[in-house]
Amino acid sequence: MSKWRFWKLSIFILLFLTMYNIFLTIKLMYASSCDKNQPDVLFEPIKAEPPAIGCSDKVLESYGSQPEISKSSTSKSLPDNRDIENDNRPLTVKYNFKLDLALGRSDDRMRYLLFDNVIVGDKFVHLTGLYKTSLATQSSLDKIASIIESSLHWGGPISLAVFAGSEKELNGLLMYIIYLRKCNVRIKERVSFHLAILKDKGPKKILIDDERISKMGCDDPIGVLKSLLKEVNKGVSDAHIYIKSSLNFFLKGISPWRFKIPYPQNVLRNLARKNCRSEYTFLIDVDIIPSKGMAESLNIFLGTQKCQGKCAYVVPTYELYERVAFPPDKTDLVRLANKGLARPFHHKVFIYNQYATNFSRWERFQDPDMNIRISHTVTNFEFLYEPFYIANDTVPPHDERFIGYGYTRNSQVYEMFVAGYEFLVLSPIFTCHWGLQVKKTRPPWREHQNNLNRRQFDQFKKEIFARYNKDPLNMIKPKKKKN
């Protein structure tokens, strides 16, 4: 009798498990997470209460009236994003990201994984057909907010390469990009983002706090960035992170990965350049802000200018005192320079950086109207010159052996000079960098990286000589032995 009861119980358990498996299979077949149209790569959402984000009136004193960031106009300019918190689509679809961390391509030296067009501006392709020049730039999370001001001044397409040194930083970076696109229609339309991460020890997982993104207020972009940076840098006691509360969006201090991981500037510059589709590229750093209307003026100039040989069009760059307004034109910039409120870029920290541009001659040049003209040709080229310039993408690439700071841009400009490029200074357009820089603000780790790259340059200049069979600056001339 006991055997019969045990047999009946076994049959009952078997039937129960069979029915449960059938029910579970049917449920999974019809679950939303098993949508056949769902992309292969998914963002894994995390649920967390967002920290309080305060508003900075000082930051938005001259910026809050812009339609791209004001609360009242965001819903009008971005109608497809206003119900973002009620959007239950997969996050890759909702935010239009194309990113699989296992499928990046390698850089030339197999140190990084590169991802092209992770997210593309809604009108990026269309604008490429309208403008002769694309703006190419690069950044990490700490300085990326500068792209807001550049997008206000630059009407054409923008190619922005970004670097994330850790998994936390990547997730913060992706959330801030989503935030910028949610709140700024110009970034949403014009900017194409590309990504570089470490190949071996880089991020392995993407975590996006969907709920937090929906609660990020569009009226305080700096407050949102400060909050994200605080989380990324949490637990790093010797990284003092804060952002200047003004329109310039500067970061004072360093992100934790910079202690051990030099910032791959040249890798990012090549990544941004190669993803431009216009005839010309204007390559700058993210915190270099172009003057207003430059892209439209370049359309006219480059449509009539016929370069004889190899040309690079230099755009003068100035530092601005943080409390002045961005100069609307060259006349106002020269007025600020005469008052000591503006000066040539790096004039105090490294004068050779821009010296050959000859700012005095540029300031004296009389512009008959607002049309772009060549004010003069650079005739006193010297080593370490590194102007921001406009050129075809046939110029030599930036050598990716130089990582961190030092010899990253001037090595590429030196190769251009050896290759026979002529540097032509344009007027009345210009670019500006917020803050009058002094040497004491430079962290010691930058000098260390500079010394490492100086050793790399010794081999680089020999390769340039072998490539072009020229040594116009006597860079490899043997030193005379002392008696």
C-alpha positions, 0 to 999 in steps of 0.5 A, spaced: 500 500 500 505 504 501 509 503 495 502 505 491 501 511 494 509 513 493 507 511 485 501 516 485 505 521 488 511 521 483 506 521 477 503 527 480 509 531 481 511 529 474 505 532 471 505 538 475 512 539 473 510 538 466 504 543 466 509 548 469 514 547 464 509 548 458 506 554 462 513 557 463 514 556 455 508 560 453 509 566 458 516 567 455 514 566 448 509 572 449 514 576 453 516 583 451 523 581 452 523 576 447 521 581 441 524 578 435 525 585 432 529 587 439 537 588 437 542 583 439 545 588 444 541 590 450 543 596 455 541 593 462 537 598 465 538 599 473 534 602 478 536 607 483 534 613 486 537 619 482 541 624 487 538 631 487 541 636 482 541 643 483 540 649 479 546 653 477 543 660 476 550 663 474 552 658 469 545 659 465 546 667 466 547 668 459 545 661 456 538 659 459 535 663 454 537 658 449 531 654 446 535 648 446 536 647 454 530 651 457 524 647 460 519 651 456 521 650 449 525 643 450 518 639 449 516 643 443 523 642 439 524 635 441 516 632 441 519 625 440 523 625 447 518 629 451 514 622 454 521 619 455 519 616 462 513 612 459 517 609 453 518 602 454 522 600 448 528 597 449 534 602 450 538 601 444 532 603 440 529 608 444 536 612 444 538 610 437 545 607 440 549 602 435 554 599 440 556 592 442 563 592 446 565 586 443 565 588 436 570 594 436 575 595 431 583 596 433 587 602 433 594 602 429 597 599 435 592 594 438 591 598 445 584 601 444 577 598 441 574 604 436 567 604 435 564 609 429 558 612 429 555 610 436 550 615 435 549 619 429 545 626 429 538 626 426 541 631 420 548 629 420 548 626 413 544 632 410 548 637 413 554 634 410 551 635 403 550 642 405 557 644 408 564 644 405 567 643 412 565 639 418 568 640 425 572 634 428 573 634 436 575 629 441 573 629 449 572 625 455 566 626 460 569 631 464 570 636 458 564 634 454 559 639 456 563 644 452 560 641 445 554 645 448 557 652 446 560 650 440 553 647 437 551 654 438 556 657 434 557 652 429 552 650 424 555 644 420 556 637 422 560 635 428 564 629 429 565 628 436 570 622 438 570 620 446 574 616 450 572 612 457 577 609 461 573 605 466 566 602 466 563 607 470 565 612 466 563 609 460 556 609 463 556 616 465 558 618 458 553 614 455 547 617 460 550 624 458 550 624 451 543 621 451 541 627 456 544 632 451 540 629 445 534 630 450 535 637 451 539 640 446 536 640 439 542 642 435 546 636 438 541 632 437 541 634 429 548 635 428 553 631 432 555 624 431 559 621 436 564 615 436 567 612 442 574 609 444 575 604 450 581 600 452 582 594 448 584 589 454 582 592 461 576 596 458 569 596 460 565 590 459 558 591 460 553 597 459 548 600 465 544 605 463 539 608 469 533 609 464 529 612 470 534 617 472 535 620 465 528 621 465 529 626 471 535 630 469 533 637 468 534 640 462 536 647 465 542 645 469 547 641 464 553 643 468 549 640 475 547 634 471 555 633 469 557 634 476 553 629 479 555 624 474 562 625 475 561 625 482 559 618 482 564 616 476 570 619 481 567 616 488 572 613 492 578 616 489 580 621 494 586 624 491 582 626 485 579 633 486 573 634 481 569 640 480 567 645 475 567 652 474 560 655 474 560 659 468 559 659 461 566 656 459 565 649 463 572 647 465 574 642 469 579 643 475 583 636 477 583 630 473 579 624 472 581 617 476 583 613 470 588 619 468 593 617 474 594 610 470 591 611 463 594 617 459 588 620 455 589 618 447 588 624 444 591 622 437 587 616 437 581 620 438 583 625 433 584 620 427 577 617 429 573 624 429 577 626 422 576 619 419 568 620 420 567 626 417 564 626 410 565 633 408 570 636 403 574 639 409 575 638 416 576 643 422 580 639 427 580 642 434 579 640 441 573 640 445 574 646 449 576 650 443 570 654 441 569 657 434 566 664 432 559 665 430 557 663 423 564 660 421 561 654 418 557 658 413 562 663 412 567 658 410 562 655 405 563 662 401 570 662 402 572 655 400 567 655 394 571 660 391 578 659 394 583 655 389 589 652 393 595 652 389 599 645 392 598 643 399 594 648 404 592 648 411 588 654 413 590 657 420 584 659 425 587 664 430 586 662 437 585 666 443 584 665 451 579 669 454 578 672 461 572 668 464 568 673 466 567 677 459 562 675 454 564 671 448 566 676 442 561 677 437 566 679 432 574 680 430 573 687 432 571 686 439 576 680 440 581 685 438 578 690 443 579 685 449 586 683 447 588 691 448 585 691 455 588 684 457 582 680 457 584 676 451 591 673 449 594 668 444 592 661 446 598 658 451 601 665 450 604 664 458 604 656 458 608 655 452 609 661 447 611 656 441 604 653 441 601 659 436 607 664 436 608 663 428 601 665 427 603 672 428 597 675 432 600 682 431 599 682 424 592 678 424 590 684 429 592 689 424 589 686 418 584 691 415 578 686 413 573 690 408 567 686 410 565 680 414 567 675 408 573 670 410 580 672 407 587 670 407 590 675 412 598 672 411 602 666 410 606 663 416 613 665 414 616 663 420 614 656 422 618 653 427 618 646 431 613 645 436 608 650 432 601 647 433 595 651 430 588 649 429 587 649 422 582 647 416 584 642 411 582 636 406 583 630 410 589 628 405 593 631 411 598 626 415 594 622 420 596 624 427 601 619 430 598 614 435 604 613 439 604 619 442 599 618 448 597 623 454 600 630 453 606 633 449 608 632 442 601 630 440 599 636 435 605 639 433 608 632 431 603 632 426 604 639 424 611 638 423 610 632 418 605 637 414 611 642 414 616 637 412 611 634 406 610 641 403 604 644 406 603 652 406 600 655 412 595 660 411 592 665 416 584 666 415 581 673 418 576 675 421 574 668 423 577 665 430 576 660 436 577 662 443 579 658 449 575 660 456 580 662 461 587 665 461 592 660 463 598 660 467 603 654 468 602 653 476 595 650 474 598 645 470 598 638 474 605 635 475 603 628 471 602 632 464 610 634 465 611 627 466 607 625 460 610 630 456 617 627 457 615 620 455 613 623 449 619 627 448 623 620 447 618 618 442 619 624 438 626 622 437 625 616 433 619 619 430 623 625 427 628 620 424 622 616 420 619 623 417 626 624 414 626 617 411 619 618 409 620 625 405 628 625 405 627 632 407 630 635 414 628 643 413 629 645 420 635 640 421 632 636 426 636 630 425 643 634 424 648 631 429 650 635 434 658 637 434 662 634 439 665 638 444 673 638 445 
